[in-house]
Amino acid sequence: LMASAALAQAQYPERPPFPSCGPNETKFDVKNDKNLPPAAQPEAGKALVYFIQDNSEFTSYPRPTTRVGVDGGWVGATHGDSFFYFSVDPGEHNICASWQAWNGIPPGRVMGAAHFNAAPGKVYFFAAKNFYRAEFHRPPIMHFVRMPSDEGRFASGKYSFSTFREKH
C-alpha cells in the first residue's frame, strides 16, 4: 500500500490547482438517477451550464468522481456517465473539472479547465471525457472540452442525472 502511494506521487507530481477549482480537500458524495429531470431552462438574466462526465473510453472500475468548479469554488460533482447543470451570472467565467481521487491518485492530479463568456438566456455544455485502459499501462487522462449544443443535448439525454452533497 505504501509503495502504491509513493508510485502515485511519482507519476502525478504536485501541481497547483487551476484558479477556477475549489480546494483539493473538498469531497462529494454523488448519486446518479436514470430518471432524467425535465430539460432545464436558464433562469431569467442568467446562463445555464451543463457538465457531462463521459467514461465511454474508461475501462476500469470504480469510475472516478469528477468535481466541477467555477471561478474558484466547487459547484458540484458527477460520477460515471452522468451530468448535472447549474446557473451562472452573465460575463466571463473560468470553469474546471478535477478528479476527487481515484485508485491511489490524489485529488487534483487529473484535471482540465476552460474559459467562457456567458450570455443571459444561453445554454453551455462542457464535458470531462475520461480515458483509461489498464492494458495500455499509461496514466489516465481527462480531456475537458466545450461541447456543441446539439452534441451536449444528446449526451445529457443518454446519461444519468447526478445529485451530490459535500462530505463533512
KOLZARO-641707 format. One record per residue: residue number from 0; residue in three letters; x, y, z of N, C-alpha, C in turn. Coordinates in steps of 0.05 Angstrom, whole numbers, plus 5000, padded with zeros to 4 digits. Each point is the difference from the previous one (the first is absolute). Layout:
BEGIN
<NUM, 'ala', <X, Y, Z>, <X, Y, Z>, <X, Y, Z>>
...
REM end
This chain:
BEGIN
<0, 'leu', <5017, 4976, 5000>, <4983, 5024, 5000>, <5017, 5025, 5000>>
<1, 'met', <5021, 5000, 5016>, <5018, 5024, 5001>, <5014, 5003, 4973>>
<2, 'ala', <5008, 4978, 4987>, <5012, 5002, 4974>, <4981, 5012, 4980>>
<3, 'ser', <4975, 4992, 5002>, <4979, 5011, 4982>, <4998, 5030, 5003>>
<4, 'ala', <5000, 5010, 5024>, <4998, 5029, 5005>, <5024, 5014, 4990>>
<5, 'ala', <5024, 4988, 5004>, <5025, 5012, 4990>, <5000, 5001, 4969>>
<6, 'leu', <4990, 4979, 4988>, <4999, 4999, 4970>, <4981, 5021, 4990>>
<7, 'ala', <4977, 5003, 5013>, <4981, 5021, 4992>, <5013, 5028, 5002>>
<8, 'gln', <5015, 5005, 5022>, <5013, 5025, 5003>, <5021, 5005, 4978>>
<9, 'ala', <5015, 4978, 4992>, <5020, 5003, 4980>, <4988, 5005, 4972>>
<10, 'gln', <4978, 4986, 4994>, <4988, 5003, 4974>, <4984, 5026, 4997>>
<11, 'tyr', <4990, 5010, 5022>, <4983, 5023, 5000>, <5012, 5021, 5019>>
<12, 'pro', <5020, 5014, 4991>, <5013, 5020, 5017>, <4980, 5022, 5009>>
<13, 'glu', <5006, 5012, 5022>, <4983, 5022, 5010>, <4998, 5021, 4979>>
<14, 'arg', <4975, 5008, 4993>, <4997, 5023, 4983>, <4980, 5019, 5012>>
<15, 'pro', <5004, 5025, 4996>, <4981, 5019, 5012>, <4972, 4996, 4988>>
<16, 'pro', <4979, 5002, 5015>, <4973, 4998, 4989>, <4994, 5024, 4982>>
<17, 'phe', <4983, 4996, 4980>, <4991, 5022, 4984>, <4986, 5020, 5018>>
<18, 'pro', <5002, 5026, 4995>, <4987, 5019, 5017>, <4969, 4997, 4999>>
<19, 'ser', <4990, 4988, 4979>, <4971, 4996, 4998>, <4989, 4978, 5018>>
<20, 'cys', <5018, 4982, 5009>, <4992, 4978, 5017>, <4997, 5010, 5029>>
<21, 'gly', <4988, 4982, 5017>, <4999, 5005, 5028>, <5023, 4985, 5014>>
<22, 'pro', <4999, 4999, 5027>, <5021, 4987, 5015>, <5001, 4969, 4994>>
<23, 'asn', <5025, 4989, 4998>, <5003, 4972, 4995>, <4988, 4983, 5022>>
<24, 'glu', <4998, 5010, 5025>, <4989, 4985, 5022>, <4970, 4994, 4998>>
<25, 'thr', <4986, 5016, 4984>, <4971, 4997, 4998>, <4993, 4975, 4985>>
<26, 'lys', <4982, 4984, 5012>, <4991, 4975, 4988>, <4969, 5000, 4999>>
<27, 'phe', <4990, 4985, 4980>, <4971, 4998, 4996>, <4991, 4971, 5001>>
<28, 'asp', <4976, 4996, 5010>, <4985, 4975, 4996>, <4982, 5005, 4976>>
<29, 'val', <5000, 4981, 4981>, <4984, 5003, 4976>, <4981, 4977, 4997>>
<30, 'lys', <4975, 5006, 4992>, <4981, 4979, 4993>, <4990, 5006, 4972>>
<31, 'asn', <4996, 4979, 4984>, <4990, 5004, 4973>, <4972, 4989, 4998>>
<32, 'asp', <4984, 5013, 4985>, <4972, 4993, 4996>, <4995, 4997, 4970>>
<33, 'lys', <4991, 4976, 4992>, <4993, 4995, 4972>, <4976, 5016, 4991>>
<34, 'asn', <4983, 5008, 5019>, <4976, 5016, 4993>, <5009, 5029, 4996>>
<35, 'leu', <5000, 5009, 4975>, <5010, 5026, 4994>, <4980, 5022, 5007>>
<36, 'pro', <5010, 5022, 5011>, <4982, 5023, 5005>, <4991, 5012, 4974>>
<37, 'pro', <4979, 5016, 5000>, <4993, 5014, 4975>, <5023, 5018, 4991>>
<38, 'ala', <5001, 5005, 4974>, <5021, 5017, 4989>, <5000, 5027, 5015>>
<39, 'ala', <5023, 5008, 5008>, <5003, 5025, 5016>, <5000, 5024, 4982>>
<40, 'gln', <4989, 5022, 5010>, <5001, 5025, 4986>, <5015, 5020, 5017>>
<41, 'pro', <5015, 5018, 4988>, <5015, 5020, 5016>, <4981, 5017, 5017>>
<42, 'glu', <5009, 5007, 5024>, <4985, 5019, 5017>, <5001, 5027, 4986>>
<43, 'ala', <4981, 5017, 5006>, <4999, 5026, 4988>, <5026, 5016, 5006>>
<44, 'gly', <5013, 5010, 4979>, <5024, 5016, 5003>, <5025, 4984, 5005>>
<45, 'lys', <4998, 4973, 4999>, <5024, 4983, 5005>, <5004, 4981, 4976>>
<46, 'ala', <5023, 4987, 5000>, <5007, 4979, 4981>, <4999, 4973, 5014>>
<47, 'leu', <4996, 4979, 4985>, <4999, 4973, 5011>, <5023, 4984, 4989>>
<48, 'val', <5014, 4986, 5018>, <5023, 4984, 4993>, <4994, 4971, 5007>>
<49, 'tyr', <5003, 4982, 4979>, <4999, 4971, 5005>, <5028, 4990, 5002>>
<50, 'phe', <5005, 4982, 5019>, <5026, 4986, 5002>, <4994, 4971, 4997>>
<51, 'ile', <5015, 4987, 4981>, <4996, 4972, 4994>, <5026, 4985, 5005>>
<52, 'gln', <4998, 4977, 5014>, <5023, 4982, 5003>, <4996, 4977, 4981>>
<53, 'asp', <5019, 4996, 4982>, <4998, 4979, 4979>, <5023, 4980, 5005>>
<54, 'asn', <4992, 4976, 5008>, <5020, 4979, 5005>, <4999, 4978, 4979>>
<55, 'ser', <4991, 5006, 4976>, <4998, 4980, 4979>, <5027, 4988, 4993>>
<56, 'glu', <5022, 5014, 5005>, <5026, 4989, 4995>, <5016, 4994, 5026>>
<57, 'phe', <4985, 4994, 5021>, <5012, 4995, 5026>, <4992, 4971, 5007>>
<58, 'thr', <5019, 4982, 5000>, <4993, 4971, 5003>, <5005, 4989, 5028>>
<59, 'ser', <5007, 5017, 5019>, <5005, 4990, 5027>, <4978, 5007, 5019>>
<60, 'tyr', <4998, 4985, 5021>, <4980, 5005, 5022>, <5015, 5001, 5026>>
<61, 'pro', <4992, 5016, 5018>, <4977, 5019, 4999>, <5007, 5024, 4982>>
<62, 'arg', <4980, 5014, 4992>, <5004, 5024, 4983>, <5007, 5023, 5019>>
<63, 'pro', <5014, 5020, 4989>, <5006, 5023, 5016>, <4976, 5019, 5005>>
<64, 'thr', <5001, 5014, 5023>, <4981, 5021, 5005>, <5013, 5026, 4991>>
<65, 'thr', <4986, 5016, 4984>, <5011, 5024, 4989>, <4986, 5024, 5012>>
<66, 'arg', <5016, 5018, 5013>, <4989, 5024, 5011>, <5001, 5022, 4979>>
<67, 'val', <4981, 5019, 5002>, <4999, 5022, 4981>, <5002, 5026, 5016>>
<68, 'gly', <5018, 5018, 4992>, <5003, 5025, 5013>, <4996, 5023, 4980>>
<69, 'val', <4990, 5022, 5011>, <4997, 5025, 4984>, <5011, 5023, 5017>>
<70, 'asp', <5018, 5015, 4988>, <5011, 5024, 5012>, <5010, 4996, 5029>>
<71, 'gly', <5012, 4977, 5005>, <5013, 4995, 5025>, <4984, 4985, 5021>>
<72, 'gly', <4976, 4991, 4993>, <4984, 4984, 5019>, <4987, 4977, 4987>>
<73, 'trp', <4997, 4978, 5014>, <4987, 4976, 4989>, <4970, 5005, 4998>>
<74, 'val', <4988, 4991, 4978>, <4971, 5003, 4996>, <4986, 4973, 5000>>
<75, 'gly', <5015, 4978, 4999>, <4988, 4973, 5000>, <5019, 4979, 4991>>
<76, 'ala', <4989, 4976, 4995>, <5016, 4977, 4992>, <4983, 4979, 4985>>
<77, 'thr', <5014, 4984, 4985>, <4988, 4978, 4986>, <5016, 4974, 5005>>
<78, 'his', <4988, 4978, 4994>, <5013, 4974, 5002>, <4990, 4982, 4978>>
<79, 'gly', <5018, 4987, 4986>, <4992, 4983, 4978>, <4989, 5017, 4977>>
<80, 'asp', <4986, 4987, 4982>, <4988, 5015, 4977>, <4975, 5015, 5011>>
<81, 'ser', <5004, 5025, 5005>, <4979, 5016, 5012>, <5004, 5030, 4995>>
<82, 'phe', <4980, 5016, 5009>, <5001, 5028, 4996>, <4984, 5015, 5022>>
<83, 'phe', <5005, 5026, 5001>, <4983, 5018, 5016>, <5002, 5027, 4987>>
<84, 'tyr', <4984, 5019, 5009>, <5001, 5027, 4990>, <4998, 5020, 5022>>
<85, 'phe', <5008, 5025, 4994>, <5000, 5021, 5019>, <4999, 5027, 4986>>
<86, 'ser', <4992, 5020, 5014>, <4997, 5027, 4989>, <5025, 5017, 5006>>
<87, 'val', <5006, 5018, 4981>, <5022, 5020, 5005>, <4990, 5027, 4991>>
<88, 'asp', <5011, 5020, 5012>, <4994, 5028, 4992>, <5013, 5005, 4973>>
<89, 'pro', <4990, 5019, 4985>, <5013, 5007, 4975>, <5028, 5011, 5005>>
<90, 'gly', <5017, 4996, 4980>, <5028, 5010, 5002>, <5020, 4978, 4997>>
<91, 'glu', <5025, 5007, 5004>, <5022, 4981, 4996>, <5002, 4983, 5025>>
<92, 'his', <5005, 4974, 4994>, <5003, 4980, 5022>, <5023, 4981, 4993>>
<93, 'asn', <5012, 4989, 5020>, <5019, 4978, 4998>, <4987, 4975, 5012>>
<94, 'ile', <5001, 4978, 4986>, <4988, 4975, 5009>, <5022, 4979, 5000>>
<95, 'cys', <4998, 4982, 5019>, <5019, 4978, 5001>, <4986, 4974, 5007>>
<96, 'ala', <5013, 4978, 4994>, <4991, 4973, 5008>, <5025, 4987, 5012>>
<97, 'ser', <4996, 4986, 5022>, <5023, 4987, 5014>, <4990, 4975, 5014>>
<98, 'trp', <5015, 4978, 4996>, <4993, 4976, 5014>, <5004, 5004, 5030>>
<99, 'gln', <4981, 4990, 5015>, <5002, 5003, 5029>, <5022, 4982, 5011>>
<100, 'ala', <5003, 4977, 4990>, <5022, 4980, 5006>, <4992, 4975, 4985>>
<101, 'trp', <5019, 4984, 4993>, <4993, 4975, 4986>, <5023, 4980, 5002>>
<102, 'asn', <4995, 4977, 5009>, <5018, 4977, 4999>, <5029, 5008, 5008>>
<103, 'gly', <5003, 5014, 5022>, <5026, 5009, 5009>, <5010, 5026, 4989>>
<104, 'ile', <4986, 5011, 4981>, <5008, 5026, 4989>, <4987, 5022, 5018>>
<105, 'pro', <5017, 5017, 5012>, <4989, 5020, 5017>, <4982, 5020, 4986>>
<106, 'pro', <4982, 5014, 5015>, <4983, 5020, 4987>, <5015, 5021, 4986>>
<107, 'gly', <4989, 5010, 4978>, <5012, 5022, 4986>, <5022, 4993, 4981>>
<108, 'arg', <5006, 4974, 4996>, <5022, 4993, 4982>, <4990, 4996, 4971>>
<109, 'val', <4975, 4994, 4997>, <4988, 4997, 4973>, <4979, 5022, 4998>>
<110, 'met', <5005, 5020, 4983>, <4982, 5023, 4998>, <5002, 5014, 4974>>
<111, 'gly', <4980, 5017, 4995>, <5000, 5017, 4976>, <4985, 5026, 5006>>
<112, 'ala', <5004, 5020, 4983>, <4987, 5026, 5005>, <4994, 5014, 4974>>
<113, 'ala', <4982, 5019, 5001>, <4992, 5016, 4977>, <4990, 5027, 5009>>
<114, 'his', <4999, 5018, 4981>, <4990, 5027, 5004>, <4976, 5004, 4982>>
<115, 'phe', <4979, 5013, 5009>, <4978, 5006, 4982>, <4986, 5026, 5009>>
<116, 'asn', <4986, 5011, 4981>, <4985, 5025, 5005>, <4971, 4993, 4998>>
<117, 'ala', <4986, 5001, 5023>, <4972, 4992, 5002>, <4982, 5023, 4993>>
<118, 'ala', <4980, 4994, 4983>, <4980, 5020, 4992>, <4974, 4993, 5013>>
<119, 'pro', <4984, 5019, 5008>, <4974, 4993, 5013>, <4982, 4985, 4980>>
<120, 'gly', <4987, 4979, 5011>, <4982, 4984, 4984>, <5013, 4978, 4984>>
<121, 'lys', <5026, 4999, 5000>, <5014, 4980, 4984>, <5006, 4975, 5016>>
<122, 'val', <5004, 4977, 4986>, <5007, 4975, 5013>, <5027, 4991, 4989>>
<123, 'tyr', <5017, 4991, 5018>, <5028, 4992, 4994>, <5003, 4971, 5009>>
<124, 'phe', <5016, 4985, 4985>, <5005, 4972, 5007>, <5030, 4996, 5002>>
<125, 'phe', <5009, 4988, 5022>, <5028, 4992, 5004>, <5001, 4971, 5007>>
<126, 'ala', <5022, 4986, 4992>, <5002, 4972, 5006>, <5028, 4993, 5009>>
<127, 'ala', <5002, 4982, 5019>, <5025, 4987, 5008>, <4998, 4972, 4987>>
<128, 'lys', <5017, 4997, 4979>, <5002, 4974, 4987>, <5024, 4985, 5011>>
<129, 'asn', <4994, 4980, 5016>, <5021, 4985, 5014>, <5009, 4977, 4984>>
<130, 'phe', <5027, 4996, 4999>, <5012, 4978, 4984>, <5018, 4984, 5018>>
<131, 'tyr', <4995, 4973, 5000>, <5019, 4983, 5014>, <4994, 4971, 4991>>
<132, 'arg', <5022, 4986, 4993>, <4999, 4972, 4994>, <5024, 4987, 5015>>
<133, 'ala', <4994, 4985, 5020>, <5021, 4988, 5017>, <5020, 4984, 4983>>
<134, 'glu', <4991, 4987, 4979>, <5019, 4984, 4984>, <5021, 5016, 4986>>
<135, 'phe', <4996, 5027, 4997>, <5020, 5016, 4987>, <5022, 5010, 5019>>
<136, 'his', <4996, 4996, 5026>, <5019, 5008, 5020>, <5009, 5029, 4998>>
<137, 'arg', <4980, 5017, 4996>, <5005, 5029, 4999>, <4982, 5013, 5020>>
<138, 'pro', <5008, 5024, 5010>, <4983, 5014, 5019>, <4973, 5008, 4987>>
<139, 'pro', <4979, 5002, 5016>, <4975, 5009, 4990>, <5002, 5030, 4993>>
<140, 'ile', <4983, 5009, 4981>, <4999, 5028, 4993>, <4972, 5009, 4997>>
<141, 'met', <4997, 5026, 5001>, <4974, 5013, 4996>, <5003, 5021, 4978>>
<142, 'his', <4982, 4999, 4981>, <4997, 5021, 4980>, <4976, 5017, 5009>>
<143, 'phe', <5005, 5025, 5006>, <4979, 5018, 5009>, <4993, 5017, 4976>>
<144, 'val', <4975, 4998, 4991>, <4993, 5014, 4975>, <4973, 5014, 5003>>
<145, 'arg', <4998, 5021, 4984>, <4974, 5013, 4997>, <4986, 4986, 4976>>
<146, 'met', <4976, 4991, 5004>, <4986, 4984, 4980>, <4981, 5018, 4984>>
<147, 'pro', <4996, 4994, 4974>, <4979, 5013, 4985>, <4973, 4994, 5013>>
<148, 'ser', <4981, 5018, 4998>, <4974, 4996, 5014>, <4985, 4975, 4992>>
<149, 'asp', <5000, 4993, 4974>, <4986, 4976, 4992>, <5013, 4975, 5012>>
<150, 'glu', <5026, 4999, 5000>, <5014, 4977, 5012>, <4996, 4999, 5030>>
<151, 'gly', <5000, 5023, 5013>, <4995, 5001, 5029>, <4972, 4991, 5007>>
<152, 'arg', <4980, 5009, 4985>, <4972, 4992, 5006>, <4997, 4969, 4996>>
<153, 'phe', <5013, 4990, 4979>, <4999, 4971, 4996>, <5013, 4985, 5023>>
<154, 'ala', <5024, 5008, 5008>, <5014, 4986, 5021>, <4985, 5002, 5027>>
<155, 'ser', <4989, 5023, 5006>, <4986, 5002, 5026>, <4974, 4984, 4999>>
<156, 'gly', <4989, 4994, 4977>, <4977, 4984, 4998>, <5005, 4970, 5003>>
<157, 'lys', <5025, 4992, 4997>, <5005, 4971, 5002>, <5014, 4992, 5026>>
<158, 'tyr', <5009, 5020, 5016>, <5014, 4994, 5025>, <4981, 5005, 5024>>
<159, 'ser', <5008, 4990, 5023>, <4985, 5004, 5025>, <5004, 5028, 5010>>
<160, 'phe', <4980, 5009, 5016>, <5002, 5026, 5013>, <5012, 4997, 5027>>
<161, 'ser', <5021, 5017, 5006>, <5014, 4998, 5025>, <4988, 5020, 5021>>
<162, 'thr', <4997, 4989, 5024>, <4995, 5017, 5023>, <5024, 4996, 5019>>
<163, 'phe', <5006, 5020, 5016>, <5025, 4998, 5015>, <4997, 5016, 5026>>
<164, 'arg', <5017, 4994, 5019>, <5002, 5015, 5025>, <5029, 5000, 5008>>
<165, 'glu', <5008, 5022, 5012>, <5028, 5001, 5009>, <5003, 4983, 5025>>
<166, 'lys', <5022, 4984, 5001>, <5006, 4984, 5024>, <5011, 5018, 5022>>
<167, 'his', <4992, 4995, 5024>, <5011, 5016, 5023>, <5013, 4981, 5020>>
REM end
